[in-house]
Amino acid sequence: MRIAISIGLLVLLGAVGAYAYEGLTVDAPVPTYGIVLFTIGIALLIVVGVGLMGLLFYSSRHGYDEPPHIKQ
């Protein structure tokens, strides 16, 4: 079963690689709005990533990740 899954994933990886290579070899210029949208998307991705990592470190340092202590 592992071999079948591995072969399927490798075939999928090859198909995605071929599709990406085909898309990168096309000589079509990216319009201005495309560059603007890519820039906005990357900026939002960075803001969300930094925010989530900040919350992770904050919760870890303030003890929010510890299991609850039940008083008996």
Predicted model as a PDB file, atoms N, CA, C, CB and O in Angstrom, pLDDT in the B-factor column:
MODEL        1                                                                  
ATOM      1  N   MET A   1       0.823  -1.195   0.000  1.00 91.00           N  
ATOM      2  CA  MET A   1       0.000   0.000   0.000  1.00 91.00           C  
ATOM      3  C   MET A   1       0.868   1.261   0.000  1.00 91.00           C  
ATOM      4  CB  MET A   1      -0.937  -0.003   1.210  1.00 91.00           C  
ATOM      5  O   MET A   1       0.546   2.233  -0.685  1.00 91.00           O  
ATOM      6  N   ARG A   2       1.975   1.253   0.769  1.00 93.00           N  
ATOM      7  CA  ARG A   2       2.867   2.412   0.810  1.00 93.00           C  
ATOM      8  C   ARG A   2       3.484   2.683  -0.549  1.00 93.00           C  
ATOM      9  CB  ARG A   2       3.965   2.202   1.844  1.00 93.00           C  
ATOM     10  O   ARG A   2       3.666   3.837  -0.939  1.00 93.00           O  
ATOM     11  N   ILE A   3       3.801   1.621  -1.265  1.00 95.00           N  
ATOM     12  CA  ILE A   3       4.416   1.794  -2.578  1.00 95.00           C  
ATOM     13  C   ILE A   3       3.421   2.435  -3.542  1.00 95.00           C  
ATOM     14  CB  ILE A   3       4.909   0.439  -3.133  1.00 95.00           C  
ATOM     15  O   ILE A   3       3.792   3.317  -4.317  1.00 95.00           O  
ATOM     16  N   ALA A   4       2.176   2.006  -3.501  1.00 96.00           N  
ATOM     17  CA  ALA A   4       1.153   2.578  -4.378  1.00 96.00           C  
ATOM     18  C   ALA A   4       0.940   4.066  -4.068  1.00 96.00           C  
ATOM     19  CB  ALA A   4      -0.176   1.804  -4.228  1.00 96.00           C  
ATOM     20  O   ALA A   4       0.822   4.883  -4.981  1.00 96.00           O  
ATOM     21  N   ILE A   5       0.893   4.406  -2.796  1.00 97.00           N  
ATOM     22  CA  ILE A   5       0.722   5.809  -2.406  1.00 97.00           C  
ATOM     23  C   ILE A   5       1.939   6.624  -2.840  1.00 97.00           C  
ATOM     24  CB  ILE A   5       0.508   5.932  -0.874  1.00 97.00           C  
ATOM     25  O   ILE A   5       1.796   7.737  -3.346  1.00 97.00           O  
ATOM     26  N   SER A   6       3.136   6.068  -2.640  1.00 97.00           N  
ATOM     27  CA  SER A   6       4.359   6.768  -3.034  1.00 97.00           C  
ATOM     28  C   SER A   6       4.398   7.003  -4.534  1.00 97.00           C  
ATOM     29  CB  SER A   6       5.592   5.980  -2.597  1.00 97.00           C  
ATOM     30  O   SER A   6       4.760   8.090  -4.984  1.00 97.00           O  
ATOM     31  N   ILE A   7       4.031   5.996  -5.307  1.00 97.00           N  
ATOM     32  CA  ILE A   7       4.025   6.143  -6.762  1.00 97.00           C  
ATOM     33  C   ILE A   7       2.990   7.186  -7.176  1.00 97.00           C  
ATOM     34  CB  ILE A   7       3.733   4.786  -7.450  1.00 97.00           C  
ATOM     35  O   ILE A   7       3.262   8.011  -8.049  1.00 97.00           O  
ATOM     36  N   GLY A   8       1.820   7.162  -6.570  1.00 97.00           N  
ATOM     37  CA  GLY A   8       0.791   8.150  -6.878  1.00 97.00           C  
ATOM     38  C   GLY A   8       1.239   9.565  -6.566  1.00 97.00           C  
ATOM     39  O   GLY A   8       0.997  10.484  -7.349  1.00 97.00           O  
ATOM     40  N   LEU A   9       1.888   9.743  -5.432  1.00 98.00           N  
ATOM     41  CA  LEU A   9       2.366  11.077  -5.064  1.00 98.00           C  
ATOM     42  C   LEU A   9       3.491  11.538  -5.984  1.00 98.00           C  
ATOM     43  CB  LEU A   9       2.843  11.089  -3.610  1.00 98.00           C  
ATOM     44  O   LEU A   9       3.563  12.718  -6.327  1.00 98.00           O  
ATOM     45  N   LEU A  10       4.368  10.623  -6.385  1.00 98.00           N  
ATOM     46  CA  LEU A  10       5.444  10.987  -7.315  1.00 98.00           C  
ATOM     47  C   LEU A  10       4.890  11.369  -8.681  1.00 98.00           C  
ATOM     48  CB  LEU A  10       6.438   9.831  -7.462  1.00 98.00           C  
ATOM     49  O   LEU A  10       5.388  12.298  -9.317  1.00 98.00           O  
ATOM     50  N   VAL A  11       3.855  10.650  -9.138  1.00 98.00           N  
ATOM     51  CA  VAL A  11       3.219  11.002 -10.409  1.00 98.00           C  
ATOM     52  C   VAL A  11       2.579  12.383 -10.305  1.00 98.00           C  
ATOM     53  CB  VAL A  11       2.158   9.942 -10.807  1.00 98.00           C  
ATOM     54  O   VAL A  11       2.689  13.192 -11.226  1.00 98.00           O  
ATOM     55  N   LEU A  12       1.915  12.650  -9.190  1.00 98.00           N  
ATOM     56  CA  LEU A  12       1.309  13.960  -8.973  1.00 98.00           C  
ATOM     57  C   LEU A  12       2.371  15.056  -8.925  1.00 98.00           C  
ATOM     58  CB  LEU A  12       0.492  13.960  -7.678  1.00 98.00           C  
ATOM     59  O   LEU A  12       2.179  16.134  -9.489  1.00 98.00           O  
ATOM     60  N   LEU A  13       3.491  14.783  -8.252  1.00 98.00           N  
ATOM     61  CA  LEU A  13       4.587  15.743  -8.187  1.00 98.00           C  
ATOM     62  C   LEU A  13       5.147  16.012  -9.581  1.00 98.00           C  
ATOM     63  CB  LEU A  13       5.698  15.232  -7.255  1.00 98.00           C  
ATOM     64  O   LEU A  13       5.432  17.160  -9.920  1.00 98.00           O  
ATOM     65  N   GLY A  14       5.304  14.980 -10.380  1.00 98.00           N  
ATOM     66  CA  GLY A  14       5.797  15.161 -11.745  1.00 98.00           C  
ATOM     67  C   GLY A  14       4.836  15.982 -12.590  1.00 98.00           C  
ATOM     68  O   GLY A  14       5.268  16.827 -13.375  1.00 98.00           O  
ATOM     69  N   ALA A  15       3.526  15.740 -12.437  1.00 98.00           N  
ATOM     70  CA  ALA A  15       2.530  16.495 -13.196  1.00 98.00           C  
ATOM     71  C   ALA A  15       2.546  17.969 -12.798  1.00 98.00           C  
ATOM     72  CB  ALA A  15       1.128  15.903 -12.980  1.00 98.00           C  
ATOM     73  O   ALA A  15       2.466  18.845 -13.659  1.00 98.00           O  
ATOM     74  N   VAL A  16       2.647  18.243 -11.514  1.00 97.00           N  
ATOM     75  CA  VAL A  16       2.696  19.631 -11.050  1.00 97.00           C  
ATOM     76  C   VAL A  16       3.981  20.296 -11.536  1.00 97.00           C  
ATOM     77  CB  VAL A  16       2.602  19.698  -9.503  1.00 97.00           C  
ATOM     78  O   VAL A  16       3.961  21.456 -11.946  1.00 97.00           O  
ATOM     79  N   GLY A  17       5.092  19.572 -11.495  1.00 96.00           N  
ATOM     80  CA  GLY A  17       6.360  20.123 -11.988  1.00 96.00           C  
ATOM     81  C   GLY A  17       6.296  20.442 -13.468  1.00 96.00           C  
ATOM     82  O   GLY A  17       6.787  21.487 -13.896  1.00 96.00           O  
ATOM     83  N   ALA A  18       5.698  19.560 -14.259  1.00 96.00           N  
ATOM     84  CA  ALA A  18       5.560  19.813 -15.695  1.00 96.00           C  
ATOM     85  C   ALA A  18       4.663  21.021 -15.949  1.00 96.00           C  
ATOM     86  CB  ALA A  18       4.993  18.573 -16.409  1.00 96.00           C  
ATOM     87  O   ALA A  18       4.958  21.845 -16.814  1.00 96.00           O  
ATOM     88  N   TYR A  19       3.579  21.125 -15.204  1.00 95.00           N  
ATOM     89  CA  TYR A  19       2.663  22.264 -15.352  1.00 95.00           C  
ATOM     90  C   TYR A  19       3.368  23.572 -14.979  1.00 95.00           C  
ATOM     91  CB  TYR A  19       1.400  22.067 -14.473  1.00 95.00           C  
ATOM     92  O   TYR A  19       3.202  24.583 -15.660  1.00 95.00           O  
ATOM     93  N   ALA A  20       4.150  23.552 -13.906  1.00 93.00           N  
ATOM     94  CA  ALA A  20       4.872  24.755 -13.480  1.00 93.00           C  
ATOM     95  C   ALA A  20       5.928  25.136 -14.512  1.00 93.00           C  
ATOM     96  CB  ALA A  20       5.529  24.537 -12.099  1.00 93.00           C  
ATOM     97  O   ALA A  20       6.089  26.315 -14.827  1.00 93.00           O  
ATOM     98  N   TYR A  21       6.645  24.150 -15.039  1.00 94.00           N  
ATOM     99  CA  TYR A  21       7.668  24.433 -16.046  1.00 94.00           C  
ATOM    100  C   TYR A  21       7.037  25.030 -17.297  1.00 94.00           C  
ATOM    101  CB  TYR A  21       8.447  23.154 -16.401  1.00 94.00           C  
ATOM    102  O   TYR A  21       7.577  25.967 -17.884  1.00 94.00           O  
ATOM    103  N   GLU A  22       5.896  24.489 -17.701  1.00 91.00           N  
ATOM    104  CA  GLU A  22       5.195  25.011 -18.869  1.00 91.00           C  
ATOM    105  C   GLU A  22       4.747  26.448 -18.637  1.00 91.00           C  
ATOM    106  CB  GLU A  22       3.990  24.132 -19.208  1.00 91.00           C  
ATOM    107  O   GLU A  22       4.834  27.278 -19.542  1.00 91.00           O  
ATOM    108  N   GLY A  23       4.275  26.744 -17.449  1.00 87.00           N  
ATOM    109  CA  GLY A  23       3.834  28.096 -17.132  1.00 87.00           C  
ATOM    110  C   GLY A  23       4.980  29.085 -17.050  1.00 87.00           C  
ATOM    111  O   GLY A  23       4.808  30.259 -17.378  1.00 87.00           O  
ATOM    112  N   LEU A  24       6.163  28.622 -16.610  1.00 86.00           N  
ATOM    113  CA  LEU A  24       7.303  29.524 -16.491  1.00 86.00           C  
ATOM    114  C   LEU A  24       7.966  29.809 -17.828  1.00 86.00           C  
ATOM    115  CB  LEU A  24       8.315  28.946 -15.541  1.00 86.00           C  
ATOM    116  O   LEU A  24       8.649  30.824 -17.970  1.00 86.00           O  
ATOM    117  N   THR A  25       7.782  28.945 -18.803  1.00 88.00           N  
ATOM    118  CA  THR A  25       8.440  29.140 -20.088  1.00 88.00           C  
ATOM    119  C   THR A  25       7.628  29.990 -21.054  1.00 88.00           C  
ATOM    120  CB  THR A  25       8.727  27.814 -20.714  1.00 88.00           C  
ATOM    121  O   THR A  25       8.113  30.295 -22.143  1.00 88.00           O  
ATOM    122  N   VAL A  26       6.418  30.382 -20.698  1.00 85.00           N  
ATOM    123  CA  VAL A  26       5.586  31.226 -21.557  1.00 85.00           C  
ATOM    124  C   VAL A  26       6.088  32.657 -21.453  1.00 85.00           C  
ATOM    125  CB  VAL A  26       4.074  31.134 -21.160  1.00 85.00           C  
ATOM    126  O   VAL A  26       6.343  33.151 -20.355  1.00 85.00           O  
ATOM    127  N   ASP A  27       6.231  33.326 -22.594  1.00 83.00           N  
ATOM    128  CA  ASP A  27       6.707  34.708 -22.605  1.00 83.00           C  
ATOM    129  C   ASP A  27       5.539  35.691 -22.588  1.00 83.00           C  
ATOM    130  CB  ASP A  27       7.589  34.960 -23.834  1.00 83.00           C  
ATOM    131  O   ASP A  27       5.345  36.458 -23.531  1.00 83.00           O  
ATOM    132  N   ALA A  28       4.776  35.658 -21.520  1.00 82.00           N  
ATOM    133  CA  ALA A  28       3.658  36.588 -21.375  1.00 82.00           C  
ATOM    134  C   ALA A  28       3.984  37.541 -20.234  1.00 82.00           C  
ATOM    135  CB  ALA A  28       2.309  35.831 -21.114  1.00 82.00           C  
ATOM    136  O   ALA A  28       4.263  37.093 -19.122  1.00 82.00           O  
ATOM    137  N   PRO A  29       3.954  38.841 -20.486  1.00 86.00           N  
ATOM    138  CA  PRO A  29       4.256  39.794 -19.411  1.00 86.00           C  
ATOM    139  C   PRO A  29       3.137  39.819 -18.369  1.00 86.00           C  
ATOM    140  CB  PRO A  29       4.471  41.207 -19.990  1.00 86.00           C  
ATOM    141  O   PRO A  29       1.963  39.643 -18.696  1.00 86.00           O  
ATOM    142  N   VAL A  30       3.513  40.035 -17.137  1.00 85.00           N  
ATOM    143  CA  VAL A  30       2.537  40.138 -16.055  1.00 85.00           C  
ATOM    144  C   VAL A  30       2.019  41.574 -16.030  1.00 85.00           C  
ATOM    145  CB  VAL A  30       3.167  39.732 -14.668  1.00 85.00           C  
ATOM    146  O   VAL A  30       2.817  42.510 -15.983  1.00 85.00           O  
ATOM    147  N   PRO A  31       0.703  41.766 -16.059  1.00 91.00           N  
ATOM    148  CA  PRO A  31       0.170  43.139 -16.022  1.00 91.00           C  
ATOM    149  C   PRO A  31       0.428  43.803 -14.669  1.00 91.00           C  
ATOM    150  CB  PRO A  31      -1.341  43.135 -16.321  1.00 91.00           C  
ATOM    151  O   PRO A  31       0.732  43.139 -13.677  1.00 91.00           O  
ATOM    152  N   THR A  32       0.300  45.102 -14.659  1.00 94.00           N  
ATOM    153  CA  THR A  32       0.590  45.881 -13.448  1.00 94.00           C  
ATOM    154  C   THR A  32      -0.292  45.460 -12.282  1.00 94.00           C  
ATOM    155  CB  THR A  32       0.406  47.370 -13.721  1.00 94.00           C  
ATOM    156  O   THR A  32       0.186  45.345 -11.154  1.00 94.00           O  
ATOM    157  N   TYR A  33      -1.570  45.231 -12.542  1.00 95.00           N  
ATOM    158  CA  TYR A  33      -2.460  44.841 -11.447  1.00 95.00           C  
ATOM    159  C   TYR A  33      -2.063  43.479 -10.876  1.00 95.00           C  
ATOM    160  CB  TYR A  33      -3.920  44.805 -11.932  1.00 95.00           C  
ATOM    161  O   TYR A  33      -2.302  43.212  -9.698  1.00 95.00           O  
ATOM    162  N   GLY A  34      -1.464  42.624 -11.691  1.00 92.00           N  
ATOM    163  CA  GLY A  34      -0.995  41.335 -11.197  1.00 92.00           C  
ATOM    164  C   GLY A  34       0.152  41.505 -10.220  1.00 92.00           C  
ATOM    165  O   GLY A  34       0.193  40.847  -9.181  1.00 92.00           O  
ATOM    166  N   ILE A  35       1.072  42.377 -10.547  1.00 93.00           N  
ATOM    167  CA  ILE A  35       2.209  42.638  -9.655  1.00 93.00           C  
ATOM    168  C   ILE A  35       1.721  43.260  -8.355  1.00 93.00           C  
ATOM    169  CB  ILE A  35       3.245  43.565 -10.338  1.00 93.00           C  
ATOM    170  O   ILE A  35       2.202  42.910  -7.277  1.00 93.00           O  
ATOM    171  N   VAL A  36       0.759  44.190  -8.452  1.00 97.00           N  
ATOM    172  CA  VAL A  36       0.205  44.831  -7.249  1.00 97.00           C  
ATOM    173  C   VAL A  36      -0.480  43.789  -6.367  1.00 97.00           C  
ATOM    174  CB  VAL A  36      -0.800  45.954  -7.635  1.00 97.00           C  
ATOM    175  O   VAL A  36      -0.281  43.781  -5.152  1.00 97.00           O  
ATOM    176  N   LEU A  37      -1.282  42.912  -6.966  1.00 97.00           N  
ATOM    177  CA  LEU A  37      -1.982  41.893  -6.184  1.00 97.00           C  
ATOM    178  C   LEU A  37      -1.014  40.893  -5.557  1.00 97.00           C  
ATOM    179  CB  LEU A  37      -2.988  41.159  -7.061  1.00 97.00           C  
ATOM    180  O   LEU A  37      -1.211  40.471  -4.418  1.00 97.00           O  
ATOM    181  N   PHE A  38       0.028  40.514  -6.294  1.00 95.00           N  
ATOM    182  CA  PHE A  38       1.043  39.622  -5.726  1.00 95.00           C  
ATOM    183  C   PHE A  38       1.720  40.281  -4.529  1.00 95.00           C  
ATOM    184  CB  PHE A  38       2.095  39.243  -6.793  1.00 95.00           C  
ATOM    185  O   PHE A  38       1.944  39.637  -3.504  1.00 95.00           O  
ATOM    186  N   THR A  39       2.043  41.564  -4.660  1.00 97.00           N  
ATOM    187  CA  THR A  39       2.700  42.284  -3.564  1.00 97.00           C  
ATOM    188  C   THR A  39       1.792  42.371  -2.339  1.00 97.00           C  
ATOM    189  CB  THR A  39       3.105  43.694  -4.019  1.00 97.00           C  
ATOM    190  O   THR A  39       2.248  42.165  -1.214  1.00 97.00           O  
ATOM    191  N   ILE A  40       0.524  42.674  -2.548  1.00 98.00           N  
ATOM    192  CA  ILE A  40      -0.423  42.737  -1.431  1.00 98.00           C  
ATOM    193  C   ILE A  40      -0.573  41.365  -0.777  1.00 98.00           C  
ATOM    194  CB  ILE A  40      -1.797  43.252  -1.912  1.00 98.00           C  
ATOM    195  O   ILE A  40      -0.610  41.261   0.449  1.00 98.00           O  
ATOM    196  N   GLY A  41      -0.659  40.320  -1.587  1.00 97.00           N  
ATOM    197  CA  GLY A  41      -0.783  38.965  -1.052  1.00 97.00           C  
ATOM    198  C   GLY A  41       0.426  38.559  -0.232  1.00 97.00           C  
ATOM    199  O   GLY A  41       0.281  37.972   0.840  1.00 97.00           O  
ATOM    200  N   ILE A  42       1.615  38.865  -0.724  1.00 97.00           N  
ATOM    201  CA  ILE A  42       2.838  38.527   0.010  1.00 97.00           C  
ATOM    202  C   ILE A  42       2.904  39.312   1.312  1.00 97.00           C  
ATOM    203  CB  ILE A  42       4.089  38.811  -0.849  1.00 97.00           C  
ATOM    204  O   ILE A  42       3.282  38.764   2.347  1.00 97.00           O  
ATOM    205  N   ALA A  43       2.537  40.599   1.270  1.00 98.00           N  
ATOM    206  CA  ALA A  43       2.561  41.420   2.492  1.00 98.00           C  
ATOM    207  C   ALA A  43       1.579  40.872   3.530  1.00 98.00           C  
ATOM    208  CB  ALA A  43       2.218  42.894   2.162  1.00 98.00           C  
ATOM    209  O   ALA A  43       1.913  40.787   4.712  1.00 98.00           O  
ATOM    210  N   LEU A  44       0.373  40.500   3.096  1.00 98.00           N  
ATOM    211  CA  LEU A  44      -0.605  39.938   4.033  1.00 98.00           C  
ATOM    212  C   LEU A  44      -0.122  38.601   4.593  1.00 98.00           C  
ATOM    213  CB  LEU A  44      -1.968  39.759   3.341  1.00 98.00           C  
ATOM    214  O   LEU A  44      -0.326  38.308   5.772  1.00 98.00           O  
ATOM    215  N   LEU A  45       0.508  37.803   3.760  1.00 98.00           N  
ATOM    216  CA  LEU A  45       1.047  36.527   4.216  1.00 98.00           C  
ATOM    217  C   LEU A  45       2.106  36.730   5.291  1.00 98.00           C  
ATOM    218  CB  LEU A  45       1.635  35.749   3.042  1.00 98.00           C  
ATOM    219  O   LEU A  45       2.132  36.010   6.289  1.00 98.00           O  
ATOM    220  N   ILE A  46       2.969  37.702   5.088  1.00 98.00           N  
ATOM    221  CA  ILE A  46       4.009  37.985   6.080  1.00 98.00           C  
ATOM    222  C   ILE A  46       3.393  38.499   7.375  1.00 98.00           C  
ATOM    223  CB  ILE A  46       5.015  39.010   5.530  1.00 98.00           C  
ATOM    224  O   ILE A  46       3.810  38.089   8.458  1.00 98.00           O  
ATOM    225  N   VAL A  47       2.401  39.394   7.282  1.00 98.00           N  
ATOM    226  CA  VAL A  47       1.759  39.938   8.481  1.00 98.00           C  
ATOM    227  C   VAL A  47       1.074  38.824   9.276  1.00 98.00           C  
ATOM    228  CB  VAL A  47       0.733  41.030   8.099  1.00 98.00           C  
ATOM    229  O   VAL A  47       1.205  38.767  10.499  1.00 98.00           O  
ATOM    230  N   VAL A  48       0.352  37.947   8.596  1.00 98.00           N  
ATOM    231  CA  VAL A  48      -0.333  36.845   9.291  1.00 98.00           C  
ATOM    232  C   VAL A  48       0.688  35.888   9.909  1.00 98.00           C  
ATOM    233  CB  VAL A  48      -1.264  36.076   8.315  1.00 98.00           C  
ATOM    234  O   VAL A  48       0.513  35.449  11.046  1.00 98.00           O  
ATOM    235  N   GLY A  49       1.744  35.564   9.175  1.00 98.00           N  
ATOM    236  CA  GLY A  49       2.767  34.662   9.702  1.00 98.00           C  
ATOM    237  C   GLY A  49       3.467  35.229  10.924  1.00 98.00           C  
ATOM    238  O   GLY A  49       3.658  34.526  11.917  1.00 98.00           O  
ATOM    239  N   VAL A  50       3.850  36.497  10.855  1.00 98.00           N  
ATOM    240  CA  VAL A  50       4.523  37.133  11.999  1.00 98.00           C  
ATOM    241  C   VAL A  50       3.558  37.238  13.177  1.00 98.00           C  
ATOM    242  CB  VAL A  50       5.060  38.543  11.614  1.00 98.00           C  
ATOM    243  O   VAL A  50       3.959  37.016  14.320  1.00 98.00           O  
ATOM    244  N   GLY A  51       2.308  37.567  12.922  1.00 97.00           N  
ATOM    245  CA  GLY A  51       1.325  37.661  14.000  1.00 97.00           C  
ATOM    246  C   GLY A  51       1.097  36.325  14.687  1.00 97.00           C  
ATOM    247  O   GLY A  51       1.043  36.252  15.915  1.00 97.00           O  
ATOM    248  N   LEU A  52       0.963  35.271  13.897  1.00 97.00           N  
ATOM    249  CA  LEU A  52       0.744  33.950  14.504  1.00 97.00           C  
ATOM    250  C   LEU A  52       1.967  33.472  15.283  1.00 97.00           C  
ATOM    251  CB  LEU A  52       0.388  32.925  13.425  1.00 97.00           C  
ATOM    252  O   LEU A  52       1.827  32.876  16.351  1.00 97.00           O  
ATOM    253  N   MET A  53       3.155  33.727  14.761  1.00 97.00           N  
ATOM    254  CA  MET A  53       4.356  33.343  15.495  1.00 97.00           C  
ATOM    255  C   MET A  53       4.483  34.156  16.784  1.00 97.00           C  
ATOM    256  CB  MET A  53       5.605  33.532  14.619  1.00 97.00           C  
ATOM    257  O   MET A  53       4.910  33.632  17.813  1.00 97.00           O  
ATOM    258  N   GLY A  54       4.112  35.435  16.724  1.00 96.00           N  
ATOM    259  CA  GLY A  54       4.133  36.257  17.934  1.00 96.00           C  
ATOM    260  C   GLY A  54       3.173  35.733  18.985  1.00 96.00           C  
ATOM    261  O   GLY A  54       3.512  35.676  20.168  1.00 96.00           O  
ATOM    262  N   LEU A  55       1.977  35.350  18.562  1.00 94.00           N  
ATOM    263  CA  LEU A  55       1.020  34.771  19.508  1.00 94.00           C  
ATOM    264  C   LEU A  55       1.525  33.454  20.081  1.00 94.00           C  
ATOM    265  CB  LEU A  55      -0.328  34.556  18.830  1.00 94.00           C  
ATOM    266  O   LEU A  55       1.304  33.161  21.256  1.00 94.00           O  
ATOM    267  N   LEU A  56       2.197  32.667  19.262  1.00 93.00           N  
ATOM    268  CA  LEU A  56       2.748  31.402  19.730  1.00 93.00           C  
ATOM    269  C   LEU A  56       3.783  31.636  20.818  1.00 93.00           C  
ATOM    270  CB  LEU A  56       3.369  30.624  18.569  1.00 93.00           C  
ATOM    271  O   LEU A  56       3.743  30.983  21.861  1.00 93.00           O  
ATOM    272  N   PHE A  57       4.713  32.564  20.586  1.00 93.00           N  
ATOM    273  CA  PHE A  57       5.738  32.838  21.588  1.00 93.00           C  
ATOM    274  C   PHE A  57       5.135  33.492  22.834  1.00 93.00           C  
ATOM    275  CB  PHE A  57       6.828  33.737  20.996  1.00 93.00           C  
ATOM    276  O   PHE A  57       5.552  33.186  23.951  1.00 93.00           O  
ATOM    277  N   TYR A  58       4.169  34.380  22.657  1.00 93.00           N  
ATOM    278  CA  TYR A  58       3.534  35.025  23.799  1.00 93.00           C  
ATOM    279  C   TYR A  58       2.836  34.003  24.692  1.00 93.00           C  
ATOM    280  CB  TYR A  58       2.536  36.078  23.324  1.00 93.00           C  
ATOM    281  O   TYR A  58       2.995  34.023  25.912  1.00 93.00           O  
ATOM    282  N   SER A  59       2.062  33.112  24.075  1.00 90.00           N  
ATOM    283  CA  SER A  59       1.333  32.129  24.871  1.00 90.00           C  
ATOM    284  C   SER A  59       2.284  31.142  25.536  1.00 90.00           C  
ATOM    285  CB  SER A  59       0.328  31.382  24.000  1.00 90.00           C  
ATOM    286  O   SER A  59       2.017  30.669  26.640  1.00 90.00           O  
ATOM    287  N   SER A  60       3.384  30.832  24.873  1.00 86.00           N  
ATOM    288  CA  SER A  60       4.349  29.898  25.452  1.00 86.00           C  
ATOM    289  C   SER A  60       5.058  30.515  26.655  1.00 86.00           C  
ATOM    290  CB  SER A  60       5.376  29.473  24.397  1.00 86.00           C  
ATOM    291  O   SER A  60       5.260  29.843  27.667  1.00 86.00           O  
ATOM    292  N   ARG A  61       5.432  31.774  26.553  1.00 88.00           N  
ATOM    293  CA  ARG A  61       6.184  32.424  27.636  1.00 88.00           C  
ATOM    294  C   ARG A  61       5.315  32.812  28.832  1.00 88.00           C  
ATOM    295  CB  ARG A  61       6.872  33.656  27.106  1.00 88.00           C  
ATOM    296  O   ARG A  61       5.824  32.972  29.942  1.00 88.00           O  
ATOM    297  N   HIS A  62       4.023  32.961  28.614  1.00 85.00           N  
ATOM    298  CA  HIS A  62       3.136  33.338  29.711  1.00 85.00           C  
ATOM    299  C   HIS A  62       2.396  32.143  30.303  1.00 85.00           C  
ATOM    300  CB  HIS A  62       2.138  34.365  29.233  1.00 85.00           C  
ATOM    301  O   HIS A  62       1.508  32.327  31.136  1.00 85.00           O  
ATOM    302  N   GLY A  63       2.736  30.945  29.901  1.00 80.00           N  
ATOM    303  CA  GLY A  63       2.189  29.745  30.515  1.00 80.00           C  
ATOM    304  C   GLY A  63       0.828  29.308  30.021  1.00 80.00           C  
ATOM    305  O   GLY A  63       0.195  28.456  30.644  1.00 80.00           O  
ATOM    306  N   TYR A  64       0.361  29.868  28.921  1.00 79.00           N  
ATOM    307  CA  TYR A  64      -0.950  29.487  28.408  1.00 79.00           C  
ATOM    308  C   TYR A  64      -0.939  28.110  27.744  1.00 79.00           C  
ATOM    309  CB  TYR A  64      -1.437  30.525  27.420  1.00 79.00           C  
ATOM    310  O   TYR A  64      -2.002  27.531  27.520  1.00 79.00           O  
ATOM    311  N   ASP A  65       0.228  27.581  27.431  1.00 78.00           N  
ATOM    312  CA  ASP A  65       0.334  26.280  26.789  1.00 78.00           C  
ATOM    313  C   ASP A  65       0.463  25.129  27.791  1.00 78.00           C  
ATOM    314  CB  ASP A  65       1.514  26.273  25.855  1.00 78.00           C  
ATOM    315  O   ASP A  65       0.485  23.963  27.396  1.00 78.00           O  
ATOM    316  N   GLU A  66       0.547  25.447  29.056  1.00 80.00           N  
ATOM    317  CA  GLU A  66       0.689  24.413  30.080  1.00 80.00           C  
ATOM    318  C   GLU A  66      -0.648  23.714  30.324  1.00 80.00           C  
ATOM    319  CB  GLU A  66       1.223  25.023  31.394  1.00 80.00           C  
ATOM    320  O   GLU A  66      -1.707  24.323  30.171  1.00 80.00           O  
ATOM    321  N   PRO A  67      -0.599  22.448  30.700  1.00 81.00           N  
ATOM    322  CA  PRO A  67      -1.862  21.763  31.029  1.00 81.00           C  
ATOM    323  C   PRO A  67      -2.472  22.382  32.279  1.00 81.00           C  
ATOM    324  CB  PRO A  67      -1.633  20.236  31.239  1.00 81.00           C  
ATOM    325  O   PRO A  67      -1.747  22.936  33.106  1.00 81.00           O  
ATOM    326  N   PRO A  68      -3.781  22.298  32.431  1.00 79.00           N  
ATOM    327  CA  PRO A  68      -4.427  22.906  33.607  1.00 79.00           C  
ATOM    328  C   PRO A  68      -4.043  22.168  34.890  1.00 79.00           C  
ATOM    329  CB  PRO A  68      -5.962  22.906  33.441  1.00 79.00           C  
ATOM    330  O   PRO A  68      -3.892  20.947  34.911  1.00 79.00           O  
ATOM    331  N   HIS A  69      -3.895  22.942  35.938  1.00 80.00           N  
ATOM    332  CA  HIS A  69      -3.601  22.383  37.249  1.00 80.00           C  
ATOM    333  C   HIS A  69      -4.889  22.374  38.064  1.00 80.00           C  
ATOM    334  CB  HIS A  69      -2.478  23.195  37.975  1.00 80.00           C  
ATOM    335  O   HIS A  69      -5.438  23.427  38.387  1.00 80.00           O  
ATOM    336  N   ILE A  70      -5.358  21.191  38.388  1.00 84.00           N  
ATOM    337  CA  ILE A  70      -6.603  21.050  39.117  1.00 84.00           C  
ATOM    338  C   ILE A  70      -6.289  20.943  40.614  1.00 84.00           C  
ATOM    339  CB  ILE A  70      -7.402  19.808  38.618  1.00 84.00           C  
ATOM    340  O   ILE A  70      -5.531  20.067  41.031  1.00 84.00           O  
ATOM    341  N   LYS A  71      -6.867  21.829  41.411  1.00 83.00           N  
ATOM    342  CA  LYS A  71      -6.654  21.785  42.861  1.00 83.00           C  
ATOM    343  C   LYS A  71      -7.639  20.800  43.461  1.00 83.00           C  
ATOM    344  CB  LYS A  71      -6.819  23.199  43.508  1.00 83.00           C  
ATOM    345  O   LYS A  71      -8.834  20.827  43.166  1.00 83.00           O  
ATOM    346  N   GLN A  72      -7.111  19.929  44.310  1.00 76.00           N  
ATOM    347  CA  GLN A  72      -7.957  18.918  44.930  1.00 76.00           C  
ATOM    348  C   GLN A  72      -8.187  19.220  46.385  1.00 76.00           C  
ATOM    349  CB  GLN A  72      -7.347  17.547  44.779  1.00 76.00           C  
ATOM    350  O   GLN A  72      -8.881  18.469  47.070  1.00 76.00           O  
TER     351      GLN A  72                                                      
ENDMDL                                                                          
END                                                                             
